Amino acid sequence: MNTAEIIYNQVKTLPESMAREVLDFVGYLKGKQEYPRPDDLMLAQESVLLHIWDNTEDEVWKDV
């Protein structure tokens, strides 16, 4: 028996309200997989914006 079958057998014995919670959690897990984390986006932005941030005119702001 694979993991999906074990989960199915467990969930089908739950009351409807609890089964909906499991379904919501599955949606949450899928969403986590589909969308990048904010930290990943910040790293991507940092590399793109580095040439804008790293310039002599902005040296006065580096310690703010």
JOFEN-V407233 format. One line per field, one symbol per residue. psi: psi as a letter, one per 30 degrees, with the letter a starting at -180 (. if undefined). A space follows every 10 residues. Layout:
psi: ???
This chain:
psi: kleeeeeeee efflleeeee eeeeeeeeee eeeeklkeee eeeeeeeefe feeilefgef ffg.
